C-alpha cells in the first residue's frame, strides 16, 4: 500500500501521475490524500475523476478542494 498525496494546488485530473506524490496514480490498495491549499491567487480547485478508478481510501481534508466525479457529481470537505 502506498499513500499518495495530491500536489497540484490548481487542480487537475486524477489520473495525471505528476499531480501525485509519489508520482503515479493511486490504485485499489493505495490511499489518496487531498489536503493541499489552493495555488496562490486561487480560492479553490477541483480534482476530476474521469472514468472508473479504484482506490483503497480517500482523505479529502481541504475545504477549498472538490473531488469532481464524472457525471456532474462531486464531493467536498467540510469547512473548518
Backbone bond lengths (Angstrom), bond angles and torsions (degrees), N, CA, C in turn:
res aa  C-N    CA-C-N  psi(-1)  N-CA   C-N-CA  omega(-1)  CA-C   N-CA-C  phi
1 X - - - 1.462 - - 1.518 109.08 -
2 X 1.311 115.58 133.40 1.466 122.41 177.40 1.521 108.18 -117.72
3 X 1.337 116.78 141.71 1.460 121.41 174.02 1.522 107.69 -98.25
4 X 1.330 115.98 113.74 1.453 122.11 177.76 1.523 108.97 -96.62
5 X 1.341 116.78 139.48 1.461 122.60 179.18 1.521 109.13 -121.81
6 X 1.334 116.45 129.08 1.459 122.03 179.63 1.526 108.58 -65.97
7 X 1.357 117.61 135.76 1.464 120.52 -176.33 1.528 114.39 -127.46
8 X 1.333 118.62 17.17 1.461 121.62 -178.14 1.526 109.43 -117.86
9 X 1.331 116.34 99.00 1.462 122.08 -178.06 1.516 114.23 -71.21
10 X 1.330 117.94 0.51 1.460 122.28 174.50 1.523 111.51 -99.93
11 X 1.338 116.32 -4.45 1.455 120.65 -178.46 1.514 110.78 90.43
12 X 1.314 116.33 -177.62 1.454 120.64 -179.97 1.511 111.50 159.80
13 X 1.322 114.80 -165.73 1.458 122.04 -176.96 1.527 109.58 -99.57
14 X 1.313 116.51 134.00 1.463 124.09 -177.49 1.525 112.95 -46.79
15 X 1.322 117.23 -41.12 1.464 121.45 -173.12 1.529 114.70 -85.11
16 X 1.326 118.22 7.32 1.465 121.07 176.26 1.526 108.67 -82.36
17 X 1.316 116.12 106.42 1.472 122.08 -173.34 1.520 112.90 -56.58
18 X 1.326 118.35 -37.12 1.469 121.02 -176.63 1.526 113.14 -72.36
19 X 1.333 118.71 -10.38 1.469 122.27 177.38 1.525 112.31 -85.35
20 X 1.328 116.84 0.32 1.462 122.44 -179.27 1.524 110.49 -120.13
21 X 1.322 115.69 148.38 1.463 122.47 171.13 1.510 107.12 -120.28
22 X 1.343 117.91 122.42 1.456 127.46 -4.25 1.527 110.40 -67.38
23 X 1.324 116.17 162.09 1.457 121.11 -179.19 1.526 110.21 -60.10
24 X 1.310 115.78 129.92 1.460 122.36 -177.94 1.510 108.70 150.02
25 X 1.300 117.15 -172.10 1.457 122.49 178.00 1.521 108.67 -124.24
26 X 1.348 118.47 129.77 1.467 119.71 178.85 1.527 111.86 -57.33
27 X 1.321 115.93 138.21 1.461 121.57 179.77 1.516 111.89 -114.65
28 X 1.308 115.93 -171.85 1.464 123.04 -172.50 1.524 114.10 -59.65
29 X 1.309 118.77 -26.89 1.466 120.18 -179.30 1.531 112.00 -104.68
30 X 1.338 117.64 8.60 1.465 121.92 -176.17 1.522 111.63 -104.40
31 X 1.326 115.17 167.50 1.463 120.63 172.30 1.525 108.60 -113.18
32 X 1.323 115.99 149.62 1.461 122.81 -179.97 1.519 108.52 -125.99
33 X 1.332 116.10 129.12 1.464 121.67 178.52 1.523 109.14 -118.60
34 X 1.320 115.55 127.95 1.470 122.25 175.49 1.522 106.36 -119.36
35 X 1.327 115.80 99.69 1.464 120.42 -176.23 1.524 112.56 -137.91
36 X 1.324 117.72 3.53 1.455 123.40 -177.54 1.523 110.99 -70.14
37 X 1.333 116.78 138.05 1.464 121.40 174.55 1.531 109.03 -69.02
38 X 1.336 117.31 155.71 1.466 119.92 178.01 1.530 111.34 -60.97
39 X 1.329 115.74 155.00 1.464 121.67 176.20 1.532 109.45 -61.15
40 X 1.312 115.80 156.40 1.461 122.11 -179.88 1.524 110.62 -52.35
41 X 1.317 116.02 131.16 1.458 121.67 178.93 1.515 114.93 86.33
42 X 1.339 117.53 -3.40 1.465 121.22 179.70 1.528 109.53 -109.53
43 X 1.329 115.25 149.78 1.461 119.54 178.64 1.525 112.39 -99.39
44 X 1.321 117.57 -9.81 1.455 120.94 179.98 1.515 110.36 -175.95
45 X 1.319 115.18 177.24 1.455 120.56 177.45 1.518 109.50 -158.13
46 X 1.342 115.37 162.99 1.457 121.35 179.37 1.524 109.79 -122.57
47 X 1.323 114.61 140.87 1.463 122.12 169.88 1.519 104.97 -105.45
48 X 1.325 116.62 116.02 1.458 121.55 -174.42 1.525 111.93 -95.52
49 X 1.326 115.45 128.28 1.458 121.91 174.44 1.523 106.46 -102.03
50 X 1.324 115.96 110.97 1.461 121.59 -179.29 1.519 107.77 -109.55
51 X 1.290 118.06 115.37 1.455 120.88 -177.32 1.517 110.67 91.09
52 X 1.316 115.39 -162.33 1.461 121.73 -176.35 1.515 110.82 -97.92
53 X 1.318 117.06 129.62 1.458 122.25 173.49 1.522 108.19 -131.24
54 X 1.319 115.93 153.32 1.465 121.53 174.62 1.511 107.56 -124.46
55 X 1.318 116.05 133.61 1.466 121.51 179.42 1.524 107.82 -143.71
56 X 1.337 115.79 143.61 1.460 119.97 -178.05 1.517 112.76 -63.41
57 X 1.349 116.83 -44.92 1.462 120.86 178.18 1.517 109.52 -156.92
58 X 1.332 115.58 154.53 1.462 122.33 177.99 1.520 107.98 -130.15
59 X 1.337 115.95 130.23 1.462 121.86 171.60 1.518 106.75 -114.19
60 X 1.319 117.46 111.55 1.465 123.37 176.48 1.517 106.29 -103.24
61 X 1.336 115.61 99.26 1.461 121.79 -170.67 1.526 111.42 -123.24
62 X 1.319 116.04 44.34 1.465 121.95 178.37 1.518 106.97 -148.19
63 X 1.351 115.22 111.88 1.467 120.04 -175.43 1.526 112.74 -61.58
64 X 1.330 118.06 -23.76 1.459 121.44 -178.69 1.530 112.24 -86.97
65 X 1.308 117.28 -2.02 1.469 121.64 -179.12 1.521 110.24 -103.87
66 X 1.317 115.32 143.83 1.459 122.44 176.30 1.521 108.24 -124.55
67 X 1.308 116.26 136.05 1.453 121.88 172.48 1.522 105.97 -96.68
68 X 1.322 116.52 107.69 1.455 122.77 -175.82 1.526 108.93 -95.23
69 X 1.318 115.69 116.84 1.456 122.14 -174.50 1.524 108.52 -107.18
70 X 1.342 117.21 128.80 1.466 123.10 -176.85 1.515 114.05 -34.04
71 X 1.298 116.13 146.77 1.463 121.65 179.71 1.506 112.52 88.92
72 X 1.330 117.98 13.22 1.454 121.08 177.28 1.512 114.69 84.04
73 X 1.333 118.18 5.93 1.460 121.04 177.50 1.518 110.25 -87.13
74 X 1.321 117.45 153.10 1.457 119.96 178.27 1.521 110.30 -151.74
75 X 1.315 115.21 162.00 1.460 122.18 175.81 1.518 107.39 -133.91
76 X 1.296 116.57 145.37 1.463 120.55 179.04 1.517 110.23 -136.71
77 X 1.330 115.67 160.40 1.462 121.20 176.86 1.528 108.36 -88.22
78 X 1.332 117.42 148.77 1.458 119.25 177.42 1.525 110.93 -67.78
79 X 1.321 115.87 147.91 1.460 120.23 174.97 1.515 109.51 -66.45
80 X 1.308 115.47 145.40 1.478 119.71 178.38 1.497 110.25 -109.12
